[in-house]
Amino acid sequence: MPDSSGPALDVRDLVVTGERGRNILEIDRLDLAPGTALGIEGPSGAGKSTLLFALAGLAERATGRVSWNGTDLLSLSADRRTRFRAESIGLIFQDFLLFDELGPAANAGLQSLFAPKAKRAGLKDRAAAVLARLGVPSEARTVASFSGGERQRVGIARALAHDPAILLADEPTANLHRAASDALTDDLLADVRERGRTLIVVSHDERLLSRMDRRLRIADGRRVA
Ligand SMILES: Nc1ncnc2c1ncn2[C@@H]1O[C@H](COP(=O)(O)OP(=O)(O)OP(=O)(O)O)[C@@H](O)[C@H]1O
């Protein structure tokens, strides 16, 4: 059953500047209803990853408004922003930041170390379910010897383990073979359709983009009509 209390995105006059003060992203307005899947596309260097970072409240030198269901990330203190992210946002980014000395289940269920006791078992179960669904090797070895695609899937399982209301993904299918890519897309969209989750993906993968509800093209740091 759709969860209509999920977050809606409201971006106004978002400007992100680079280290030398140049505007690398300018988005006047972006609204997203709860339960929507948005694909972001555009040429290399267009500002897609910068936008995703800004939507997670991770962009340095960002001004304007990035509001999720009435909470403007840019006006929160760094601590509160971190807390909001931990509770509500799942991030699938390119460098997977795995702990090489841990196995896939421990990496994917990492947040259980910090979660309230009542949530730990559910988090580990969900991490294990996503790993299995994406076909990650389950034998007891550390991820140090995993391939790029396997590491990516462990990172994805970690992002999904705490069941976030908002999922932001940068090229989530880039290193995946067709079957894993399709399974991941199906799972992400099931969360959107059945549970009112909000999904935003940056991708060059037409197969993935074509399944999104909306698409946003960016070039030179701006929306293209
Ligand atoms: N901190 C920074 N200071 C200055 N310029 C930056 C900074 N971060 C990113 N840029 C520049 O801003 C532009 C947008 O970068 P971004 O990574 O968002 O592009 P992208 O659309 O995700 O590209 P790709 O598809 O190649 O990953 C690029 O020209 C990049 O070099």
Ligand as a Chemical Component Dictionary entry (heavy atoms), coordinates in Angstrom:
data_LIG
# 
_chem_comp.id                   LIG 
_chem_comp.type                 NON-POLYMER 
_chem_comp.pdbx_formal_charge   0 
_chem_comp.three_letter_code    LIG 
# 
loop_
_chem_comp_atom.comp_id 
_chem_comp_atom.atom_id 
_chem_comp_atom.alt_atom_id 
_chem_comp_atom.type_symbol 
_chem_comp_atom.charge 
_chem_comp_atom.model_Cartn_x 
_chem_comp_atom.model_Cartn_y 
_chem_comp_atom.model_Cartn_z 
_chem_comp_atom.pdbx_ordinal 
LIG N1  N1  N 0 34.640 21.129 -5.918  1  
LIG C1  C1  C 0 34.637 21.500 -7.190  2  
LIG N2  N2  N 0 35.272 22.631 -7.578  3  
LIG C2  C2  C 0 35.291 23.000 -8.865  4  
LIG N3  N3  N 0 34.686 22.339 -9.854  5  
LIG C3  C3  C 0 34.037 21.202 -9.534  6  
LIG C4  C4  C 0 33.957 20.731 -8.181  7  
LIG N4  N4  N 0 33.244 19.584 -8.186  8  
LIG C5  C5  C 0 32.882 19.357 -9.464  9  
LIG N5  N5  N 0 33.356 20.333 -10.272 10 
LIG C6  C6  C 0 33.151 20.454 -11.732 11 
LIG O1  O1  O 0 31.754 20.657 -11.916 12 
LIG C7  C7  C 0 31.317 19.994 -13.117 13 
LIG C8  C8  C 0 30.199 19.023 -12.773 14 
LIG O2  O2  O 0 30.742 17.870 -12.113 15 
LIG P1  P1  P 0 29.848 16.578 -11.829 16 
LIG O3  O3  O 0 30.728 15.582 -11.171 17 
LIG O4  O4  O 0 28.620 16.996 -11.121 18 
LIG O5  O5  O 0 29.487 16.127 -13.313 19 
LIG P2  P2  P 0 28.671 14.847 -13.827 20 
LIG O6  O6  O 0 27.573 15.371 -14.677 21 
LIG O7  O7  O 0 28.288 13.996 -12.678 22 
LIG O8  O8  O 0 29.774 14.140 -14.735 23 
LIG P3  P3  P 0 30.084 12.576 -15.049 24 
LIG O9  O9  O 0 28.953 12.069 -15.903 25 
LIG O10 O10 O 0 31.366 12.650 -15.817 26 
LIG O11 O11 O 0 30.221 11.884 -13.735 27 
LIG C9  C9  C 0 32.568 19.337 -13.694 28 
LIG O12 O12 O 0 33.094 20.220 -14.671 29 
LIG C10 C10 C 0 33.495 19.215 -12.519 30 
LIG O13 O13 O 0 34.851 19.222 -12.924 31 
# 
loop_
_chem_comp_bond.comp_id 
_chem_comp_bond.atom_id_1 
_chem_comp_bond.atom_id_2 
_chem_comp_bond.value_order 
_chem_comp_bond.pdbx_ordinal 
LIG N1  C1  SING 1  
LIG C1  N2  SING 2  
LIG C1  C4  DOUB 3  
LIG N2  C2  DOUB 4  
LIG C2  N3  SING 5  
LIG N3  C3  DOUB 6  
LIG C3  C4  SING 7  
LIG C3  N5  SING 8  
LIG C4  N4  SING 9  
LIG N4  C5  DOUB 10 
LIG C5  N5  SING 11 
LIG N5  C6  SING 12 
LIG C6  O1  SING 13 
LIG C6  C10 SING 14 
LIG O1  C7  SING 15 
LIG C7  C8  SING 16 
LIG C7  C9  SING 17 
LIG C8  O2  SING 18 
LIG O2  P1  SING 19 
LIG P1  O3  DOUB 20 
LIG P1  O4  SING 21 
LIG P1  O5  SING 22 
LIG O5  P2  SING 23 
LIG P2  O6  DOUB 24 
LIG P2  O7  SING 25 
LIG P2  O8  SING 26 
LIG O8  P3  SING 27 
LIG P3  O9  DOUB 28 
LIG P3  O10 SING 29 
LIG P3  O11 SING 30 
LIG C9  O12 SING 31 
LIG C9  C10 SING 32 
LIG C10 O13 SING 33 
# 
